[in-house]
Amino acid sequence: MEKPRTEMNLTKLRMLWFALLFSHFLYGMVLIYVIQQNSNPPSAISPVVISAVTTLAVLVFFAAIYLPRFILNVVKENLRKRSGGTDISYTKIEDLMILFAPGFIIRLALLEAVAMFGFVLAFMHKDIDFFIPFATASVFAYFLNYPSEEKVKKAFN
């Protein structure tokens, strides 16, 4: 019996990237629908809640930037130890993508969480304007993190 082959390629990373990016659009559509259907008056806007959720979103945004870098540095160090200190730039791109994927996926998940904080605020206050800045920051960061072979290679240099 043959072992299942663990394979990660650029197409899979791009499909994941697109699916998570498209989810932002879906969140916005759900918010618009729910806000229009709900005839109850919005709850009072609490500056404390807005500040707390915004602060959490900013912290998660920075975690999305730095946590994957930390994970990638640990992976690179382990790869160097495993390869006996040889130059890892000659490693096959498919092998590098398997090592690149966890940090990349964590980054996308954390960036999506930023949009979800905006979703929560918009849902609580029945106002789509709370969602837009969070989603915009998240989508902008998604576009900066579009997976490419050059980015994978650069991450390991």
Backbone as a printed PyTorch tensor [residue, N CA C, xyz], in Angstrom:
tensor([[[  0.8450,  -1.1800,   0.0000],
         [  0.0000,   0.0000,   0.0000],
         [  0.8870,   1.2380,   0.0000]],

        [[  0.5570,   2.1880,  -0.8450],
         [  1.3570,   3.3770,  -1.0160],
         [  0.9680,   4.4270,   0.0240]],

        [[  1.9830,   5.1360,   0.5440],
         [  1.7210,   6.2000,   1.5090],
         [  1.0820,   7.3900,   0.7940]],

        [[  0.1370,   8.0630,   1.4700],
         [ -0.4050,   9.2750,   0.8560],
         [  0.6870,  10.3410,   0.7890]],

        [[  0.7400,  11.0170,  -0.3190],
         [  1.8000,  11.9980,  -0.5430],
         [  1.3430,  13.3790,  -0.0790]],

        [[  2.1370,  13.9640,   0.7860],
         [  1.8450,  15.3180,   1.2320],
         [  2.3380,  16.2630,   0.1520]],

        [[  1.4160,  17.0080,  -0.4070],
         [  1.7910,  17.8760,  -1.5050],
         [  1.1750,  19.2440,  -1.3120]],

        [[  1.9870,  20.2490,  -1.4390],
         [  1.5000,  21.6160,  -1.3800],
         [  2.0820,  22.3190,  -2.5940]],

        [[  1.2250,  22.8940,  -3.3820],
         [  1.7290,  23.6310,  -4.5230],
         [  1.1050,  25.0210,  -4.5480]],

        [[  1.6110,  25.8020,  -5.4540],
         [  1.1970,  27.1860,  -5.5280],
         [ -0.2900,  27.3240,  -5.8470]],

        [[ -0.8170,  26.4320,  -6.6360],
         [ -2.2380,  26.4820,  -6.9840],
         [ -3.1080,  26.3280,  -5.7430]],

        [[ -2.7410,  25.4160,  -4.8640],
         [ -3.5170,  25.2230,  -3.6290],
         [ -3.4470,  26.4480,  -2.7330]],

        [[ -2.2720,  27.0460,  -2.6310],
         [ -2.1450,  28.2590,  -1.8180],
         [ -2.9830,  29.3910,  -2.4050]],

        [[ -2.9890,  29.4940,  -3.7260],
         [ -3.7750,  30.5520,  -4.3630],
         [ -5.2740,  30.3080,  -4.2140]],

        [[ -5.6890,  29.0560,  -4.2870],
         [ -7.1120,  28.7450,  -4.0750],
         [ -7.5320,  29.1120,  -2.6570]],

        [[ -6.7060,  28.7830,  -1.6910],
         [ -6.9900,  29.1310,  -0.3070],
         [ -7.0340,  30.6440,  -0.1400]],

        [[ -6.0730,  31.3300,  -0.7260],
         [ -6.0040,  32.7870,  -0.6530],
         [ -7.2910,  33.4020,  -1.2180]],

        [[ -7.7030,  32.9450,  -2.4020],
         [ -8.8920,  33.4940,  -3.0370],
         [-10.1550,  33.1920,  -2.2260]],

        [[-10.2650,  31.9850,  -1.7030],
         [-11.4560,  31.6060,  -0.9310],
         [-11.5870,  32.4770,   0.3190]],

        [[-10.4840,  32.6850,   1.0030],
         [-10.5400,  33.5100,   2.2140],
         [-10.7560,  34.9870,   1.8750]],

        [[-10.2150,  35.4320,   0.7580],
         [-10.4550,  36.8030,   0.3280],
         [-11.9320,  36.9960,  -0.0360]],

        [[-12.5040,  36.0380,  -0.7380],
         [-13.9100,  36.1160,  -1.1390],
         [-14.8320,  36.1140,   0.0760]],

        [[-14.3960,  35.4960,   1.1590],
         [-15.2390,  35.4620,   2.3600],
         [-15.5150,  36.8670,   2.8950]],

        [[-14.6030,  37.8100,   2.6760],
         [-14.8430,  39.1880,   3.1100],
         [-16.0770,  39.7670,   2.4040]],

        [[-16.1780,  39.4950,   1.1270],
         [-17.3480,  39.9400,   0.3520],
         [-18.6240,  39.3060,   0.9140]],

        [[-18.5370,  38.0210,   1.2380],
         [-19.7120,  37.3370,   1.8010],
         [-20.1110,  37.9200,   3.1470]],

        [[-19.1370,  38.2410,   3.9890],
         [-19.4550,  38.8680,   5.2800],
         [-20.2130,  40.1690,   5.0640]],

        [[-19.7580,  40.9710,   4.1070],
         [-20.4310,  42.2280,   3.8160],
         [-21.8590,  42.0180,   3.3320]],

        [[-22.0540,  41.0320,   2.4670],
         [-23.4080,  40.7470,   1.9600],
         [-24.3240,  40.2660,   3.0850]],

        [[-23.8070,  39.4210,   3.9550],
         [-24.5970,  38.9400,   5.0900],
         [-24.9750,  40.1080,   5.9980]],

        [[-24.0210,  40.9860,   6.2500],
         [-24.3110,  42.1470,   7.0970],
         [-25.3970,  43.0210,   6.4890]],

        [[-25.2840,  43.3100,   5.2140],
         [-26.2880,  44.1460,   4.5550],
         [-27.6660,  43.5020,   4.6770]],

        [[-27.7400,  42.2070,   4.4230],
         [-29.0170,  41.4960,   4.4960],
         [-29.5780,  41.5130,   5.9160]],

        [[-28.7490,  41.1840,   6.8860],
         [-29.2170,  41.1070,   8.2770],
         [-29.6460,  42.4790,   8.7860]],

        [[-28.8870,  43.4930,   8.4490],
         [-29.2240,  44.8430,   8.9080],
         [-30.5530,  45.3030,   8.2950]],

        [[-30.7690,  44.9940,   7.0250],
         [-32.0210,  45.3830,   6.3710],
         [-33.2170,  44.6070,   6.9220]],

        [[-33.0180,  43.3480,   7.2780],
         [-34.1190,  42.5020,   7.7480],
         [-34.4860,  42.7560,   9.2020]],

        [[-33.5490,  43.2620,   9.9720],
         [-33.7670,  43.4480,  11.4000],
         [-34.3840,  44.8270,  11.6370]],

        [[-35.6140,  44.8330,  12.1130],
         [-36.3030,  46.1060,  12.3410],
         [-36.0960,  46.6430,  13.7600]],

        [[-35.4330,  45.8690,  14.6160],
         [-35.1730,  46.3410,  15.9700],
         [-34.2160,  47.5280,  15.9240]],

        [[-34.3910,  48.4720,  16.8350],
         [-33.4620,  49.6120,  16.8400],
         [-32.0560,  49.1490,  17.2620]],

        [[-31.0450,  49.8070,  16.7290],
         [-29.6750,  49.4120,  17.1050],
         [-29.4210,  49.6870,  18.5730]],

        [[-28.5590,  48.8670,  19.1370],
         [-28.1970,  49.0930,  20.5420],
         [-27.3440,  50.3500,  20.6310]],

        [[-27.2650,  50.8910,  21.8200],
         [-26.4900,  52.1090,  22.0270],
         [-25.0230,  51.8490,  21.6760]],

        [[-24.4240,  52.8120,  21.0110],
         [-23.0280,  52.6840,  20.6090],
         [-22.1600,  52.9460,  21.8350]],

        [[-21.4360,  51.9310,  22.2220],
         [-20.5820,  52.0380,  23.4030],
         [-19.1390,  52.3030,  22.9740]],

        [[-18.6030,  53.4640,  23.3320],
         [-17.2190,  53.7690,  22.9580],
         [-16.2160,  52.7800,  23.5600]],

        [[-16.5420,  52.2280,  24.7120],
         [-15.6360,  51.2700,  25.3510],
         [-15.5460,  49.9890,  24.5180]],

        [[-16.6900,  49.5090,  24.0610],
         [-16.7100,  48.2970,  23.2390],
         [-15.9990,  48.5430,  21.9200]],

        [[-16.2670,  49.6770,  21.3100],
         [-15.6220,  50.0030,  20.0330],
         [-14.1100,  50.0750,  20.2100]],

        [[-13.6720,  50.7320,  21.2680],
         [-12.2330,  50.8440,  21.5320],
         [-11.6010,  49.4860,  21.8060]],

        [[-12.2840,  48.6660,  22.5960],
         [-11.7340,  47.3480,  22.9360],
         [-11.6270,  46.4610,  21.6980]],

        [[-12.6660,  46.4200,  20.9040],
         [-12.6590,  45.5790,  19.7040],
         [-11.6360,  46.0970,  18.6970]],

        [[-11.5440,  47.4050,  18.5490],
         [-10.5580,  47.9850,  17.6280],
         [ -9.1390,  47.6820,  18.0930]],

        [[ -8.8960,  47.7810,  19.3870],
         [ -7.5760,  47.4540,  19.9250],
         [ -7.2300,  45.9920,  19.6780]],

        [[ -8.1870,  45.1050,  19.9070],
         [ -7.9590,  43.6840,  19.6240],
         [ -7.6630,  43.4560,  18.1430]],

        [[ -8.3880,  44.1530,  17.2830],
         [ -8.1690,  44.0050,  15.8430],
         [ -6.7700,  44.4670,  15.4460]],

        [[ -6.3190,  45.5680,  16.0180],
         [ -4.9690,  46.0560,  15.7190],
         [ -3.9230,  45.0680,  16.2240]],

        [[ -4.1250,  44.5260,  17.4130],
         [ -3.1780,  43.5280,  17.9440],
         [ -3.1400,  42.2760,  17.0680]],

        [[ -4.2930,  41.8280,  16.6240],
         [ -4.3500,  40.6550,  15.7500],
         [ -3.7000,  40.9680,  14.4060]],

        [[ -3.8920,  42.1810,  13.9060],
         [ -3.2690,  42.5830,  12.6440],
         [ -1.7470,  42.5040,  12.7440]],

        [[ -1.1920,  43.0190,  13.8360],
         [  0.2620,  42.9470,  14.0120],
         [  0.7250,  41.5160,  14.2560]],

        [[ -0.0950,  40.7410,  14.9300],
         [  0.2340,  39.3170,  15.0930],
         [  0.2640,  38.6280,  13.7350]],

        [[ -0.6220,  39.0350,  12.8270],
         [ -0.6390,  38.4520,  11.4730],
         [  0.6380,  38.7760,  10.7170]],

        [[  1.2530,  39.8740,  11.0520],
         [  2.5010,  40.2500,  10.3940],
         [  3.6850,  39.5100,  11.0160]],

        [[  3.7670,  39.4930,  12.3430],
         [  4.9810,  39.0150,  13.0040],
         [  4.9720,  37.5390,  13.3770]],

        [[  3.8420,  36.9610,  13.7200],
         [  3.8100,  35.5500,  14.1070],
         [  4.2650,  34.6230,  12.9780]],

        [[  3.7580,  34.7960,  11.7500],
         [  4.2570,  33.9340,  10.6650],
         [  5.7520,  34.1040,  10.3960]],

        [[  6.2660,  35.3100,  10.5810],
         [  7.7210,  35.5150,  10.4170],
         [  8.4940,  34.7140,  11.4580]],

        [[  7.9970,  34.7330,  12.6800],
         [  8.6450,  33.9630,  13.7440],
         [  8.6110,  32.4700,  13.4110]],

        [[  7.4480,  31.9890,  12.9840],
         [  7.3090,  30.5710,  12.6230],
         [  8.2500,  30.2210,  11.4830]],

        [[  8.3300,  31.0990,  10.4850],
         [  9.1980,  30.8490,   9.3400],
         [ 10.6660,  30.8300,   9.7480]],

        [[ 11.0610,  31.7010,  10.6700],
         [ 12.4490,  31.6940,  11.1490],
         [ 12.7810,  30.3920,  11.8640]],

        [[ 11.8470,  29.8820,  12.6520],
         [ 12.0570,  28.5950,  13.3220],
         [ 12.1730,  27.4790,  12.2900]],

        [[ 11.3140,  27.5110,  11.2830],
         [ 11.3500,  26.4960,  10.2210],
         [ 12.6740,  26.5650,   9.4670]],

        [[ 13.1270,  27.7850,   9.1400],
         [ 14.3970,  27.9350,   8.4190],
         [ 15.5640,  27.4020,   9.2400]],

        [[ 15.5490,  27.6950,  10.5300],
         [ 16.6310,  27.2130,  11.3980],
         [ 16.6300,  25.6890,  11.4610]],

        [[ 15.4670,  25.0930,  11.5990],
         [ 15.3750,  23.6240,  11.6070],
         [ 15.8210,  23.0400,  10.2780]],

        [[ 15.4690,  23.6900,   9.1780],
         [ 15.8830,  23.2200,   7.8530],
         [ 17.3980,  23.2920,   7.6970]],

        [[ 17.9960,  24.3470,   8.1960],
         [ 19.4630,  24.4710,   8.1210],
         [ 20.1470,  23.3900,   8.9560]],

        [[ 19.5970,  23.1280,  10.1260],
         [ 20.1740,  22.0740,  10.9760],
         [ 20.0330,  20.7130,  10.3100]],

        [[ 18.8790,  20.4610,   9.7110],
         [ 18.6310,  19.1850,   9.0570],
         [ 19.5010,  18.9860,   7.8220]],

        [[ 19.7670,  20.0840,   7.1120],
         [ 20.5520,  19.9740,   5.8860],
         [ 22.0440,  20.0690,   6.1580]],

        [[ 22.4370,  20.1320,   7.4050],
         [ 23.8540,  20.1700,   7.7520],
         [ 24.5230,  21.4880,   7.4540]],

        [[ 23.7460,  22.5670,   7.4680],
         [ 24.3070,  23.8900,   7.2510],
         [ 24.5330,  24.2360,   5.7940]],

        [[ 24.0690,  23.3900,   4.8820],
         [ 24.2390,  23.7060,   3.4660],
         [ 23.2520,  24.7860,   3.0450]],

        [[ 23.4940,  25.3530,   1.9050],
         [ 22.6600,  26.4300,   1.3830],
         [ 21.2680,  25.8970,   1.0490]],

        [[ 20.2500,  26.4840,   1.6700],
         [ 18.8850,  25.9910,   1.4430],
         [ 18.2650,  26.5770,   0.1800]],

        [[ 18.9740,  27.4700,  -0.4970],
         [ 18.4180,  28.0510,  -1.7250],
         [ 18.3460,  27.0260,  -2.8540]],

        [[ 19.0200,  25.8910,  -2.6890],
         [ 18.9590,  24.8360,  -3.7030],
         [ 17.8670,  23.8120,  -3.4060]],

        [[ 17.1230,  24.0050,  -2.3440],
         [ 16.0270,  23.1030,  -1.9990],
         [ 14.9070,  23.2710,  -3.0190]],

        [[ 14.2410,  22.1750,  -3.3610],
         [ 13.1560,  22.2300,  -4.3380],
         [ 12.0360,  23.1290,  -3.8290]],

        [[ 11.4270,  23.8430,  -4.7600],
         [ 10.3610,  24.7840,  -4.4130],
         [  9.1760,  24.0690,  -3.7700]],

        [[  8.8950,  22.8410,  -4.1820],
         [  7.7800,  22.0820,  -3.6000],
         [  8.0270,  21.8080,  -2.1210]],

        [[  9.2790,  21.5050,  -1.7770],
         [  9.6180,  21.2680,  -0.3690],
         [  9.5200,  22.5570,   0.4340]],

        [[  9.9230,  23.6660,  -0.1760],
         [  9.8330,  24.9510,   0.5210],
         [  8.3830,  25.3600,   0.7440]],

        [[  7.5110,  25.0420,  -0.2110],
         [  6.0940,  25.4130,  -0.0650],
         [  5.4380,  24.6690,   1.0870]],

        [[  5.8310,  23.4310,   1.2930],
         [  5.2810,  22.6750,   2.4270],
         [  5.6620,  23.3600,   3.7320]],

        [[  6.8720,  23.9050,   3.7860],
         [  7.3300,  24.5910,   4.9900],
         [  6.7660,  26.0100,   5.0850]],

        [[  6.4690,  26.6070,   3.9570],
         [  5.9500,  27.9700,   3.9020],
         [  4.4600,  28.0280,   4.2560]],

        [[  3.7200,  26.9950,   3.9360],
         [  2.2640,  26.9870,   4.0440],
         [  1.7230,  27.2510,   5.4540]],

        [[  2.2470,  26.6290,   6.5100],
         [  1.6350,  26.8810,   7.8380],
         [  1.6380,  28.3490,   8.2460]],

        [[  2.7550,  29.0230,   8.0910],
         [  2.8140,  30.4420,   8.4350],
         [  1.9140,  31.2820,   7.5530]],

        [[  1.8470,  30.9260,   6.2850],
         [  0.9930,  31.6340,   5.3350],
         [ -0.4770,  31.4900,   5.7180]],

        [[ -0.8790,  30.2830,   6.0640],
         [ -2.2680,  30.0290,   6.4450],
         [ -2.6160,  30.7390,   7.7490]],

        [[ -1.6950,  30.7280,   8.6860],
         [ -1.9160,  31.4440,   9.9510],
         [ -2.0810,  32.9350,   9.6850]],

        [[ -1.2490,  33.4860,   8.8030],
         [ -1.3600,  34.9040,   8.4700],
         [ -2.7330,  35.2150,   7.8770]],

        [[ -3.1840,  34.4000,   6.9360],
         [ -4.4930,  34.6480,   6.3270],
         [ -5.6170,  34.5410,   7.3520]],

        [[ -5.5200,  33.5680,   8.2390],
         [ -6.5590,  33.4010,   9.2640],
         [ -6.6070,  34.6070,  10.2050]],

        [[ -5.4420,  35.0930,  10.5980],
         [ -5.4140,  36.2600,  11.4820],
         [ -5.9130,  37.5110,  10.7770]],

        [[ -5.5830,  37.6520,   9.4950],
         [ -6.0980,  38.8010,   8.7470],
         [ -7.6120,  38.7250,   8.5900]],

        [[ -8.1240,  37.5250,   8.4240],
         [ -9.5750,  37.3740,   8.3440],
         [-10.2190,  37.7090,   9.6940]],

        [[ -9.5380,  37.4020,  10.7710],
         [-10.0680,  37.7290,  12.0980],
         [-10.2420,  39.2410,  12.2570]],

        [[ -9.3500,  40.0130,  11.6330],
         [ -9.4840,  41.4740,  11.6870],
         [-10.8200,  41.8910,  11.0810]],

        [[-11.1510,  41.3250,   9.9420],
         [-12.4450,  41.6350,   9.3130],
         [-13.5950,  41.1650,  10.1930]],

        [[-13.4200,  40.0540,  10.8650],
         [-14.4880,  39.5390,  11.7360],
         [-14.7430,  40.4730,  12.9270]],

        [[-13.7060,  41.1350,  13.4250],
         [-13.9250,  42.1210,  14.4880],
         [-14.8290,  43.2470,  13.9770]],

        [[-14.5940,  43.6830,  12.7650],
         [-15.4640,  44.6940,  12.1670],
         [-16.8680,  44.1700,  11.9590]],

        [[-16.9830,  42.8990,  11.5800],
         [-18.2860,  42.2720,  11.4080],
         [-19.0610,  42.3030,  12.7280]],

        [[-18.3900,  41.9750,  13.8090],
         [-19.0370,  41.9590,  15.1280],
         [-19.5340,  43.3550,  15.5000]],

        [[-18.6810,  44.3590,  15.3030],
         [-19.1080,  45.7270,  15.6210],
         [-20.2900,  46.1580,  14.7570]],

        [[-20.2170,  45.8560,  13.4710],
         [-21.3080,  46.2380,  12.5670],
         [-22.6000,  45.5100,  12.9300]],

        [[-22.4880,  44.2570,  13.3030],
         [-23.6610,  43.4760,  13.6780],
         [-24.2740,  44.0130,  14.9660]],

        [[-23.4320,  44.3360,  15.9360],
         [-23.9260,  44.8520,  17.2150],
         [-24.6300,  46.1990,  17.0520]],

        [[-24.0770,  47.0460,  16.1970],
         [-24.6080,  48.4000,  16.0700],
         [-25.4760,  48.5920,  14.8320]],

        [[-25.6800,  47.5000,  14.0880],
         [-26.5300,  47.5150,  12.8940],
         [-26.1350,  48.6330,  11.9280]],

        [[-24.8200,  48.7230,  11.6890],
         [-24.2840,  49.7530,  10.8000],
         [-23.0840,  49.1830,  10.0510]],

        [[-23.2220,  49.0500,   8.7460],
         [-22.1730,  48.4750,   7.9080],
         [-20.8930,  49.3130,   7.9440]],

        [[-21.0000,  50.5780,   8.3070],
         [-19.8290,  51.4550,   8.3440],
         [-18.7820,  51.0020,   9.3620]],

        [[-19.1820,  50.2130,  10.3220],
         [-18.2030,  49.6740,  11.2710],
         [-17.3590,  48.5700,  10.6280]],

        [[-17.9280,  47.8740,   9.6790],
         [-17.2400,  46.7570,   9.0270],
         [-16.2260,  47.2180,   7.9840]],

        [[-16.5340,  48.2800,   7.2860],
         [-15.7530,  48.6930,   6.1180],
         [-14.2710,  48.9460,   6.4210]],

        [[-13.8870,  49.6970,   7.4640],
         [-12.4480,  49.9250,   7.6710],
         [-11.6830,  48.6390,   8.0290]],

        [[-12.3070,  47.7730,   8.7910],
         [-11.6580,  46.5200,   9.1730],
         [-11.4730,  45.6200,   7.9470]],

        [[-12.5220,  45.5220,   7.1470],
         [-12.4530,  44.6940,   5.9460],
         [-11.4590,  45.2710,   4.9440]],

        [[-11.4180,  46.5880,   4.8280],
         [-10.4840,  47.2230,   3.8970],
         [ -9.0420,  46.9410,   4.2930]],

        [[ -8.7270,  47.0740,   5.5640],
         [ -7.3670,  46.7770,   6.0250],
         [ -7.0160,  45.3210,   5.7780]],

        [[ -7.9560,  44.4500,   6.0360],
         [ -7.7370,  43.0240,   5.8470],
         [ -7.5360,  42.6820,   4.3690]],

        [[ -8.3890,  43.2110,   3.5110],
         [ -8.2840,  42.9280,   2.0710],
         [ -6.9880,  43.4980,   1.5080]],

        [[ -6.6200,  44.6870,   1.9300],
         [ -5.3610,  45.2850,   1.4850],
         [ -4.1820,  44.3830,   1.8600]],

        [[ -4.1860,  43.8850,   3.0800],
         [ -3.1120,  42.9860,   3.5150],
         [ -3.1530,  41.6620,   2.7440]],

        [[ -4.3460,  41.1930,   2.3980],
         [ -4.4610,  39.9800,   1.5730],
         [ -3.7740,  40.1860,   0.2340]],

        [[ -4.0210,  41.3320,  -0.4000],
         [ -3.4000,  41.5810,  -1.6940],
         [ -1.8770,  41.6680,  -1.5830]],

        [[ -1.3780,  42.1590,  -0.4740],
         [  0.0720,  42.1900,  -0.2750],
         [  0.6480,  40.7950,  -0.0440]],

        [[ -0.1980,  39.8440,   0.3180],
         [  0.2560,  38.4820,   0.6200],
         [ -0.1610,  37.4710,  -0.4290]],

        [[ -0.3950,  37.9130,  -1.6540],
         [ -0.7450,  36.9840,  -2.7190],
         [  0.4160,  36.0040,  -2.9120]],

        [[  0.1410,  34.7020,  -2.8790],
         [  1.2380,  33.7250,  -2.9420],
         [  1.8590,  33.6420,  -4.3410]],

        [[  3.1770,  33.7060,  -4.3700],
         [  3.9090,  33.5400,  -5.6170],
         [  5.1860,  32.7600,  -5.3250]],

        [[  5.7370,  32.1830,  -6.3670],
         [  6.9660,  31.4080,  -6.2050],
         [  8.1060,  32.2980,  -5.7090]],

        [[  8.1420,  33.5290,  -6.1760],
         [  9.1880,  34.4620,  -5.7450],
         [  9.0930,  34.7480,  -4.2450]],

        [[  7.8620,  34.8970,  -3.7450],
         [  7.6910,  35.1650,  -2.3150],
         [  8.1310,  33.9730,  -1.4670]],

        [[  7.8570,  32.7760,  -1.9610],
         [  8.2800,  31.5770,  -1.2240],
         [  9.8030,  31.5110,  -1.1840]],

        [[ 10.4360,  31.7260,  -2.3260],
         [ 11.9020,  31.6850,  -2.3740],
         [ 12.5110,  32.7940,  -1.5220]],

        [[ 11.9210,  33.9890,  -1.6130],
         [ 12.4290,  35.1180,  -0.8320],
         [ 12.3090,  34.8720,   0.6750]],

        [[ 11.2570,  34.1920,   1.0680],
         [ 11.0540,  33.9090,   2.4920],
         [ 12.1510,  33.0270,   3.0570]],

        [[ 12.7630,  32.2150,   2.2120],
         [ 13.8020,  31.3000,   2.6950],
         [ 15.2140,  31.7950,   2.4210]],

        [[ 15.3670,  32.9890,   1.9000],
         [ 16.7150,  33.5540,   1.6860],
         [ 17.1140,  34.4420,   2.8180]]])
